Amino acid sequence: MEAEPILDSVLDHIGRTPLVALSRLFPEHDVEVLAKMELLNPGGSMKDRSAQHIIGNGLADGSIRPGDRLVESSSGNFGVAIAMVARIHGLHFTCVVDPMASAANLAIMESLGADVERVTEPAEVGGYLGARLARVREIVNSTGAVWINQYANDRNWLAHYHGTGAELAEDLVCPPTVLVAPVSTTGSILGCARRLREHAPQMRVVAVDAVGSVIFSGDRPSPPGTRELPGAGAGRVPELHSPEEIDDVVHIDDATAAEACRDLLLEEAIFAGGSTGSVVAAVRRILPSLPRPARVVCLFPDRGDRYLDRVYDDAWLERARVRAGRGATGPQRRVVGGTA
């Protein structure tokens, strides 16, 4: 009898995301821009891969035991991913968030049975991320919970080395000349870059960071700036960070990311979140300087339904433009094809 395509759980649907050509948004004849659609993972982001890999391997080697409580600091997507994986494995989970986390992500985590703790004030060093991590350490010390620690956990980048990067290496007959990916923990960009460079050692790696992030600030970090879109950037340098493996860094502000999300939706009908918009904006910025022909692969990490009150809200976008120093411009609708 032919086997039926029935999965054991939703976790078996993580990965094998498609590649989509963005030929409508980037029609140049000598440039091919391909998007790895990580936003189609069941939890809505590429963080599903890290959560599954870290927790699955932890259960296998005994560093996570049945019935354990997990704890992590998250701006939203990773928290959703851990809550989903923990639920399937019968684990408990506490997620520490800050005011920038979207209401939708918080509702999803709580519906999955996670305990959500909110910090309300940024730390003097490290901003909201520093405050979240301080609360995580308190929880670990008082309860014995297992800290996932995505910023320092090698299984974070290995999830993408064996997952996202391996799929790209397998699916692409002609390797990319450029990889463009957002950074926060730096796990996804490093995992993909390390795998792809085994086949394409000359590939350029472009990190997309948020304006105000300190990830690439060097030895003298500046205070983190105001960012309202979660997912990209960080208020501290991750332990996983390996700047020598990154060729270029592009910083994108909230307003530019949101505008790119809207353009992506109109041109390609892809409903994406803020980190994905940052990637689109970064590709636009680097294209004029790329040697031709160019084959650009970019990671689309998150979907748009959890950004309705930010990216897709005109009033929020106006405030983001003011924060970026552009002033209020009124609602802007991009017209497909460039004509009114």
Phi, psi and chi 1 to 4 in degrees:
 res  aa     phi    psi   chi1   chi2   chi3   chi4
   1 MET       -  138.3  178.5 -177.7  -65.7      -
   2 GLU   -68.0  136.6 -175.9  176.8  -10.0      -
   3 ALA   -67.0  138.5      -      -      -      -
   4 GLU   -87.4  140.3  -64.6  177.8  -39.9      -
   5 PRO   -80.1   63.8   31.0  -35.6      -      -
   6 ILE  -110.0  125.9  -60.5  172.8      -      -
   7 LEU   -86.7  152.6  -56.5  177.7      -      -
   8 ASP   -71.0  -36.5 -180.0   62.7      -      -
   9 SER  -156.0  172.9   79.8      -      -      -
  10 VAL   -63.2  -22.2   70.1      -      -      -
  11 LEU   -64.8  -26.5  -56.5 -174.4      -      -
  12 ASP   -73.7   -6.9  -67.2  -36.5      -      -
  13 HIS   -93.1   -2.1 -176.7   53.6      -      -
  14 ILE   -73.3  132.6  -65.4  172.9      -      -
  15 GLY    93.7 -174.4      -      -      -      -
  16 ARG    52.9   40.5  -67.2  -48.8  -39.1  173.0
  17 THR   -75.1  148.8   54.8      -      -      -
  18 PRO   -79.3  162.1   28.0  -34.5      -      -
  19 LEU  -101.6  133.6  -83.6  164.0      -      -
  20 VAL  -124.5  130.9  173.6      -      -      -
  21 ALA   -77.7  130.0      -      -      -      -
  22 LEU   -97.6   56.5  -55.0 -179.9      -      -
  23 SER   -76.7  -16.3   54.6      -      -      -
  24 ARG   -83.3  -38.8  -62.7  163.0 -173.3   82.1
  25 LEU   -79.1  -32.3 -166.5   59.3      -      -
  26 PHE  -127.4   81.3  -60.3  103.1      -      -
  27 PRO   -84.9    3.7   30.8  -33.9      -      -
  28 GLU   -56.4  135.0  -66.1   90.5  -22.8      -
  29 HIS   -70.7  -25.2   74.7  -81.5      -      -
  30 ASP  -103.8   13.8   53.8   -3.9      -      -
  31 VAL  -131.1  130.0  172.7      -      -      -
  32 GLU  -116.4  122.0 -176.3 -179.2   27.1      -
  33 VAL  -113.6  121.0 -179.7      -      -      -
  34 LEU  -117.0  138.0  -54.9  175.4      -      -
  35 ALA  -110.6  125.2      -      -      -      -
  36 LYS   -84.5  113.3 -179.5   66.9  165.6  164.7
  37 MET   -84.8   67.2  -61.4  -73.2  -75.6      -
  38 GLU   -66.0  -18.9  -69.5  -63.4  -75.3      -
  39 LEU   -67.2   -8.5   51.1   82.0      -      -
  40 LEU   -91.7    2.0  -66.2  179.6      -      -
  41 ASN   -62.4  154.4  -79.7  -59.0      -      -
  42 PRO   -62.3  -29.4   18.8  -31.9      -      -
  43 GLY   -86.4   -1.0      -      -      -      -
  44 GLY    94.9    3.8      -      -      -      -
  45 SER  -158.2  169.5   80.8      -      -      -
  46 MET   -71.0  -11.2   67.2 -178.7  177.3      -
  47 LYS   -64.8  -19.0  -65.4  -68.3 -170.3  177.2
  48 ASP   -55.7  -38.7  -69.9    3.6      -      -
  49 ARG   -63.5  -46.9  -66.7 -173.4 -171.8  -99.3
  50 SER   -63.6  -44.6  -60.9      -      -      -
  51 ALA   -61.5  -45.6      -      -      -      -
  52 GLN   -64.1  -43.3 -178.0 -170.1   43.1      -
  53 HIS   -69.0  -45.1 -167.9   77.1      -      -
  54 ILE   -66.1  -47.8  -68.1  169.4      -      -
  55 ILE   -72.9  -43.1  -65.0  171.5      -      -
  56 GLY   -59.8  -44.7      -      -      -      -
  57 ASN   -72.0  -32.1  -79.3  -81.5      -      -
  58 GLY   -64.7  -40.8      -      -      -      -
  59 LEU   -66.0  -35.6  -72.9  166.3      -      -
  60 ALA   -69.4  -37.7      -      -      -      -
  61 ASP   -97.6    0.1   68.6   13.3      -      -
  62 GLY    89.0   -2.4      -      -      -      -
  63 SER   -72.2  -19.9   55.5      -      -      -
  64 ILE  -120.6  129.4  -61.7  173.4      -      -
  65 ARG  -110.3  153.5  -65.0  169.4  -62.6 -179.9
  66 PRO   -51.9  133.5  -27.3   35.8      -      -
  67 GLY    84.0   -1.9      -      -      -      -
  68 ASP   -62.2  159.6  -92.7   -8.7      -      -
  69 ARG  -100.8  128.5  175.1  167.9  -65.9  -81.5
  70 LEU   -99.2  151.9  -49.7  176.5      -      -
  71 VAL  -139.3  143.2   63.0      -      -      -
  72 GLU  -156.4  151.4 -178.1   60.1  -57.2      -
  73 SER   -91.5  130.4  156.5      -      -      -
  74 SER  -151.4  145.2  173.0      -      -      -
  75 SER   -84.0   -6.3   57.5      -      -      -
  76 GLY   149.7  -64.9      -      -      -      -
  77 ASN   -64.8  -41.5  -76.6  -32.3      -      -
  78 PHE   -68.8  -35.1 -166.9   46.3      -      -
  79 GLY   -61.6  -42.9      -      -      -      -
  80 VAL   -61.7  -43.5  168.7      -      -      -
  81 ALA   -63.4  -45.3      -      -      -      -
  82 ILE   -64.3  -42.5  -64.1  174.0      -      -
  83 ALA   -58.9  -39.7      -      -      -      -
  84 MET   -67.0  -48.5  178.5  179.8   67.3      -
  85 VAL   -66.9  -42.1  176.9      -      -      -
  86 ALA   -61.6  -39.4      -      -      -      -
  87 ARG   -61.8  -43.3 -168.0   69.1 -176.7  175.1
  88 ILE   -65.0  -35.6  -68.0  -63.8      -      -
  89 HIS   -92.3    3.1  -72.0  -64.0      -      -
  90 GLY    71.2   30.1      -      -      -      -
  91 LEU  -101.5  157.1  -58.9  166.0      -      -
  92 HIS   -94.5  156.1  -54.1  -76.0      -      -
  93 PHE  -149.2  131.4  173.6   47.3      -      -
  94 THR  -115.6  124.9  -62.2      -      -      -
  95 CYS  -111.8  128.5 -171.2      -      -      -
  96 VAL  -101.1  121.0 -178.6      -      -      -
  97 VAL  -124.1  174.5  -56.3      -      -      -
  98 ASP  -130.9 -179.1   61.0   44.4      -      -
  99 PRO   -63.0  -14.9  -26.6   36.0      -      -
 100 MET   -79.8  -13.3  -63.3  -60.9  104.0      -
 101 ALA   -66.2  139.5      -      -      -      -
 102 SER   -74.7  147.2   74.6      -      -      -
 103 ALA   -60.5  -34.9      -      -      -      -
 104 ALA   -63.8  -45.8      -      -      -      -
 105 ASN   -62.9  -40.2  -83.5  -25.9      -      -
 106 LEU   -63.8  -42.1  -60.7 -177.7      -      -
 107 ALA   -64.0  -39.3      -      -      -      -
 108 ILE   -65.1  -46.4  -66.3  168.6      -      -
 109 MET   -59.3  -46.6  -77.7 -171.0  -85.3      -
 110 GLU   -66.0  -35.3  -69.8  175.5  -28.9      -
 111 SER   -66.3  -28.4  -63.4      -      -      -
 112 LEU   -82.3    0.6  -76.7  164.4      -      -
 113 GLY    95.7    4.9      -      -      -      -
 114 ALA   -74.7  148.8      -      -      -      -
 115 ASP   -90.0  125.0  -63.0  -41.3      -      -
 116 VAL  -108.3  122.7  175.6      -      -      -
 117 GLU  -111.8  135.2  -69.3 -153.5   11.6      -
 118 ARG  -111.4  127.6  -62.3  163.5  175.6   82.0
 119 VAL   -91.2  144.1  -61.0      -      -      -
 120 THR  -112.9  -15.4   57.5      -      -      -
 121 GLU  -126.1  137.6  -62.8  -64.9  -28.6      -
 122 PRO   -71.2  152.0   25.7  -33.0      -      -
 123 ALA   -75.6  155.9      -      -      -      -
 124 GLU   -62.9  -35.4  -70.7 -173.8   10.3      -
 125 VAL  -118.1  120.8  177.2      -      -      -
 126 GLY    99.6   -1.8      -      -      -      -
 127 GLY    60.9 -147.0      -      -      -      -
 128 TYR   -64.3  -35.8  -81.4  121.0      -      -
 129 LEU   -61.2  -42.9  175.6   58.6      -      -
 130 GLY   -61.0  -38.7      -      -      -      -
 131 ALA   -67.5  -39.8      -      -      -      -
 132 ARG   -63.6  -44.6  -64.6 -161.5  -39.4 -109.6
 133 LEU   -66.3  -35.7  -67.1  175.5      -      -
 134 ALA   -62.3  -40.6      -      -      -      -
 135 ARG   -68.4  -37.2  179.7   57.3 -174.2  144.8
 136 VAL   -57.8  -46.2  165.1      -      -      -
 137 ARG   -62.7  -37.6  -66.8 -174.7 -177.1   97.7
 138 GLU   -61.2  -43.0  -69.4  174.5   -2.6      -
 139 ILE   -64.9  -42.6  -66.5  169.7      -      -
 140 VAL   -61.8  -45.0  170.6      -      -      -
 141 ASN   -67.5  -32.0  -69.1  -25.1      -      -
 142 SER   -91.8  -22.6   62.4      -      -      -
 143 THR  -121.6  -15.6   68.3      -      -      -
 144 GLY    76.8   16.9      -      -      -      -
 145 ALA   -62.0  156.3      -      -      -      -
 146 VAL   -90.6  119.3  177.4      -      -      -
 147 TRP   -86.4  121.5 -178.3   15.3      -      -
 148 ILE   -65.7  -43.5  -63.7  -64.9      -      -
 149 ASN    56.0   62.3 -162.2    5.4      -      -
 150 GLN   -62.2  -23.1   59.5  172.5  -34.1      -
 151 TYR   -75.6  -17.3  -75.1   81.8      -      -
 152 ALA  -127.9    0.0      -      -      -      -
 153 ASN   -89.3  115.6 -166.5  -35.0      -      -
 154 ASP   -60.5  -24.8  -78.8  -30.4      -      -
 155 ARG   -67.5  -14.7  -76.3  174.9  173.2  160.9
 156 ASN   -64.9  -57.5 -177.0   -3.9      -      -
 157 TRP   -70.2  -30.7   72.8  -96.8      -      -
 158 LEU   -65.5  -29.4  -75.4  167.3      -      -
 159 ALA   -58.9  -36.7      -      -      -      -
 160 HIS   -88.6  -27.2  -62.2  -81.0      -      -
 161 TYR   -62.9  -48.0  177.6   88.3      -      -
 162 HIS   -83.9  -17.9  -66.5  -63.9      -      -
 163 GLY  -107.2  -90.3      -      -      -      -
 164 THR   -54.6  -51.0  -36.7      -      -      -
 165 GLY   -64.7  -40.1      -      -      -      -
 166 ALA   -64.4  -39.3      -      -      -      -
 167 GLU   -64.7  -41.9  -69.5  169.5   16.7      -
 168 LEU   -63.3  -44.7  -72.8  168.8      -      -
 169 ALA   -61.3  -36.9      -      -      -      -
 170 GLU   -75.3  -39.7  178.0 -177.7  -16.7      -
 171 ASP   -81.0  -27.7  -67.9  -17.6      -      -
 172 LEU   -94.1  110.0  -65.9  172.0      -      -
 173 VAL   -66.8  -43.8  176.0      -      -      -
 174 CYS   -99.9  120.0  -63.2      -      -      -
 175 PRO   -67.8  157.0   24.1  -33.0      -      -
 176 PRO   -72.2  154.6   26.4  -33.4      -      -
 177 THR   -93.3  -21.4   57.2      -      -      -
 178 VAL  -141.8  138.1 -176.4      -      -      -
 179 LEU  -114.5  128.6  171.4   68.6      -      -
 180 VAL  -121.7  123.8 -176.7      -      -      -
 181 ALA  -149.5  148.3      -      -      -      -
 182 PRO   -76.6  158.2   30.3  -33.9      -      -
 183 VAL  -127.5  142.2  -69.0      -      -      -
 184 SER  -144.5  -70.4  178.3      -      -      -
 185 THR   -83.1  -17.9   67.3      -      -      -
 186 THR    74.4    5.9   69.6      -      -      -
 187 GLY   -65.1  -44.5      -      -      -      -
 188 SER   -70.4  -42.4   57.4      -      -      -
 189 ILE   -67.5  -38.9 -166.8  170.2      -      -
 190 LEU   -70.9  -42.2  -68.4  176.2      -      -
 191 GLY   -61.3  -44.5      -      -      -      -
 192 CYS   -67.9  -44.1  -70.3      -      -      -
 193 ALA   -62.8  -42.6      -      -      -      -
 194 ARG   -64.6  -38.3  -72.1  165.4 -179.1  168.1
 195 ARG   -72.1  -46.1 -171.9   57.0  175.9 -101.1
 196 LEU   -68.2  -32.7  -73.0  169.1      -      -
 197 ARG   -72.0  -11.6  -82.7  177.9  164.8  161.6
 198 GLU   -67.3  -25.8  -67.2  174.2   -1.1      -
 199 HIS  -107.0  -26.2  -53.6  -85.4      -      -
 200 ALA  -135.4   75.2      -      -      -      -
 201 PRO   -62.5  -21.3   19.3  -30.6      -      -
 202 GLN   -90.3    0.6  -57.4  -53.7  -48.4      -
 203 MET   -59.9  134.7  179.8 -172.8   73.0      -
 204 ARG   -85.7  142.1  -66.2 -165.6   67.6   78.9
 205 VAL  -116.1  120.3  176.5      -      -      -
 206 VAL  -113.9  119.0  179.5      -      -      -
 207 ALA   -91.4  135.0      -      -      -      -
 208 VAL  -106.4  111.1 -175.9      -      -      -
 209 ASP  -112.9  163.1 -158.6    1.2      -      -
 210 ALA   -89.2  144.5      -      -      -      -
 211 VAL   -59.6  130.2  169.0      -      -      -
 212 GLY    98.5  -12.0      -      -      -      -
 213 SER   -74.4  153.8  167.9      -      -      -
 214 VAL  -110.6   10.1  -56.9      -      -      -
 215 ILE   -58.3  -41.3  -64.0  174.1      -      -
 216 PHE  -108.1   30.2  -68.7   92.2      -      -
 217 SER   -83.7   -7.2   58.8      -      -      -
 218 GLY    80.6 -152.5      -      -      -      -
 219 ASP   -77.0  -17.5  -65.1  -30.0      -      -
 220 ARG  -122.6   79.9  -64.6 -171.5  -60.2  176.5
 221 PRO   -64.1  139.9   12.9  -17.6      -      -
 222 SER   -90.7  161.0   58.4      -      -      -
 223 PRO   -60.2  140.1  -21.2   31.6      -      -
 224 PRO   -63.9  143.6   21.9  -31.3      -      -
 225 GLY   -86.2 -179.2      -      -      -      -
 226 THR   -80.8  120.2  -59.6      -      -      -
 227 ARG  -132.7  133.0  -64.8  176.2  -75.5  119.7
 228 GLU  -110.6  -12.8  -69.0 -169.7    7.6      -
 229 LEU   -92.4  116.9  -68.8 -179.0      -      -
 230 PRO   -75.4  163.5   29.5  -34.7      -      -
 231 GLY   110.6  -34.9      -      -      -      -
 232 ALA  -119.9  148.5      -      -      -      -
 233 GLY    82.6  168.2      -      -      -      -
 234 ALA  -160.1  156.7      -      -      -      -
 235 GLY   -92.2    5.8      -      -      -      -
 236 ARG  -150.0  162.1   62.3 -173.0  -75.9  -91.3
 237 VAL   -84.6  122.7  178.3      -      -      -
 238 PRO   -65.5  146.8  -15.7   28.6      -      -
 239 GLU   -62.5  -29.0  -70.8   85.3  -11.9      -
 240 LEU   -72.2  -15.4  -65.2  178.7      -      -
 241 HIS   -56.6  133.0 -171.7   33.8      -      -
 242 SER  -136.1   78.6  179.7      -      -      -
 243 PRO   -60.0  -25.8   18.1  -29.9      -      -
 244 GLU   -67.9  -14.8   65.2  -85.5    9.7      -
 245 GLU   -92.3   -0.4  -62.5 -177.5   59.8      -
 246 ILE  -108.4  128.5  -52.8  -64.5      -      -
 247 ASP   -88.2  -38.3  -63.4  -61.8      -      -
 248 ASP  -142.5  151.3  -60.0  -68.2      -      -
 249 VAL  -127.3  132.4 -178.4      -      -      -
 250 VAL  -120.1  123.9 -179.7      -      -      -
 251 HIS   -98.2  129.0  -72.2   88.5      -      -
 252 ILE  -123.1  131.6  -57.9  -65.1      -      -
 253 ASP   -84.7  167.3   62.3   65.1      -      -
 254 ASP   -57.6  -45.1  -76.4   -4.6      -      -
 255 ALA   -64.3  -43.5      -      -      -      -
 256 THR   -64.1  -39.2  -57.7      -      -      -
 257 ALA   -62.7  -43.6      -      -      -      -
 258 ALA   -65.9  -40.3      -      -      -      -
 259 GLU   -63.8  -39.1  -70.3  161.0   -9.7      -
 260 ALA   -66.8  -36.7      -      -      -      -
 261 CYS   -57.7  -44.5  -76.8      -      -      -
 262 ARG   -66.8  -39.4  -66.7  175.4  176.3 -141.0
 263 ASP   -64.5  -41.8  -68.6  -13.6      -      -
 264 LEU   -60.5  -40.1  180.0   66.1      -      -
 265 LEU   -66.3  -42.5 -175.8   59.8      -      -
 266 LEU   -70.5  -40.3  -73.4  173.6      -      -
 267 GLU   -84.7  -40.0  -65.7  -78.4   15.9      -
 268 GLU  -115.9   -3.3  -58.5  -75.6   -2.7      -
 269 ALA    57.9   33.1      -      -      -      -
 270 ILE  -103.6  118.1  -63.9  173.9      -      -
 271 PHE   -93.4   98.9 -174.7   40.5      -      -
 272 ALA  -121.0  163.6      -      -      -      -
 273 GLY   -93.1 -177.9      -      -      -      -
 274 GLY   -61.1  -40.0      -      -      -      -
 275 SER   -65.0  -36.6  -64.0      -      -      -
 276 THR   -65.3  -41.3  -61.7      -      -      -
 277 GLY   -60.4  -37.4      -      -      -      -
 278 SER   -61.0  -39.6  -63.8      -      -      -
 279 VAL   -65.2  -45.4  170.4      -      -      -
 280 VAL   -59.2  -45.0  171.0      -      -      -
 281 ALA   -63.1  -37.9      -      -      -      -
 282 ALA   -67.3  -40.9      -      -      -      -
 283 VAL   -59.3  -44.5  171.4      -      -      -
 284 ARG   -56.5  -40.7  -77.3  175.5  165.7  166.0
 285 ARG   -70.9  -35.4 -165.6  170.6  -66.1  178.3
 286 ILE   -89.8  -18.9   66.7  171.2      -      -
 287 LEU   -54.3  -44.3  -83.7 -173.3      -      -
 288 PRO   -59.4  -25.8  -25.0   35.8      -      -
 289 SER   -97.5   -1.6   63.4      -      -      -
 290 LEU   -78.6  136.1  -68.8 -176.6      -      -
 291 PRO   -62.0  142.7  -18.6   30.5      -      -
 292 ARG  -103.6  148.4  -63.4  -35.0 -160.7 -114.4
 293 PRO   -73.3  154.8   28.6  -34.7      -      -
 294 ALA  -126.2  139.6      -      -      -      -
 295 ARG  -122.4  107.8 -171.9  173.5 -141.1 -158.0
 296 VAL  -104.8  125.0 -179.6      -      -      -
 297 VAL  -110.4  128.2  167.9      -      -      -
 298 CYS  -125.8  149.6   48.7      -      -      -
 299 LEU   -92.6  127.2  -58.3 -173.9      -      -
 300 PHE  -102.7   97.9  -83.8   11.0      -      -
 301 PRO   -83.2  -24.1   28.9  -34.8      -      -
 302 ASP  -144.8  151.6   54.9   -7.2      -      -
 303 ARG   -97.1  170.9   65.9 -170.4 -172.9 -157.1
 304 GLY   -93.0  -10.1      -      -      -      -
 305 ASP   -66.2  -20.9   50.8  -10.8      -      -
 306 ARG   -92.3    8.1  -60.8  164.8 -159.7  172.3
 307 TYR  -121.0   18.7  -66.8   83.7      -      -
 308 LEU   -62.2  -32.3  -70.7  172.9      -      -
 309 ASP   -88.2    4.3   59.9  -14.8      -      -
 310 ARG  -129.5  -82.7  -60.7 -176.6 -172.5 -173.4
 311 VAL   -53.8  -40.9  166.6      -      -      -
 312 TYR  -101.5   15.0  -62.0   97.2      -      -
 313 ASP  -107.0  120.8  180.0   82.3      -      -
 314 ASP   -62.4  -39.1  -71.7  -19.4      -      -
 315 ALA   -65.9  -42.0      -      -      -      -
 316 TRP   -62.0  -42.2  179.7   90.7      -      -
 317 LEU   -62.8  -38.8  178.8   54.2      -      -
 318 GLU   -61.5  -42.2  -75.5  -56.8  -64.8      -
 319 ARG   -65.0  -37.6  -66.5 -168.0  -64.3  -88.2
 320 ALA   -65.3  -37.1      -      -      -      -
 321 ARG   -64.8  -39.4  -73.3  173.0  175.9  147.0
 322 VAL   -63.9  -43.5  171.4      -      -      -
 323 ARG   -61.0  -32.0  -69.3 -160.1  -49.0  -85.2
 324 ALA   -81.8   -0.7      -      -      -      -
 325 GLY    85.9   14.8      -      -      -      -
 326 ARG   -96.0  -15.4  -73.1 -165.9 -101.6  159.2
 327 GLY    78.4  167.7      -      -      -      -
 328 ALA   -72.9  130.7      -      -      -      -
 329 THR  -117.9   -8.8   60.0      -      -      -
 330 GLY    83.9  158.3      -      -      -      -
 331 PRO   -56.8  133.9  -21.7   31.9      -      -
 332 GLN  -116.9  124.6  -69.1 -174.4   -2.5      -
 333 ARG  -109.9  118.4 -122.8  176.2  109.5 -102.4
 334 ARG   -77.7  131.0 -174.4  169.9 -174.1  -91.0
 335 VAL   -98.2  121.6 -179.3      -      -      -
 336 VAL   -59.0  130.7  177.5      -      -      -
 337 GLY    92.0  -14.9      -      -      -      -
 338 GLY    84.3   10.9      -      -      -      -
 339 THR  -119.0  150.9   57.9      -      -      -
 340 ALA   -88.4      -      -      -      -      -
